[in-house]
Amino acid sequence: MITNRFNYSKALEVLLYVSSKVGYMYHIGKIIYFANRYHLEKYGRFVIDDRVIAMKNGPVLSNIYDMIKSARGDNCNYPEVKKYLTYLSSGSSLHKLVPKREADMDYLSDSDIECLNEAIEKIKGMSFNDLESFSHDDLYYTADQNNEISIDEIINHSIHSDTLRKYLAG
């Protein structure tokens, strides 16, 4: 089921889980975005209910992006995130997020973990440029930069979109 209710507690655990597997901040956001797409295609729901925004460097989940920025100290929407994630700046543009504790796996279903791991395996070795190119697919171009990519477009660009649409219609 798709809702518009962002679950901060689950999102924090997803961030902790992914950042324990892949440190780069940019990759973490993209992994969660693609895991969401994979999960919708396979199971008819998102890992995290969140709006998708077409940003310059690719699509992001809006609240997840704000949480990552809060860990970096750029955003005050989620100041408590700094208690759980450490931001490390390096000489390169690939900054890191390091979890301060393990993720509470009770928040994640087996299918959530499956799709997160699928996205991690697919993305973890990509360079910034490769990942940026990978995320600028046909779906990305359905929205203007800094605008929301609609749920309808996400469904339209899914595998077996007609079947998915019927399933979601109930």
Helices and strands as residue ranges (DSSP letters): H 8-21, H 25-43, E 52-55, E 58-61, H 62-72, G 79-83, E 85-88, E 96-99, G 105-107, H 110-123, H 128-135, G 140-142, E 148-149, H 151-156, H 161-169
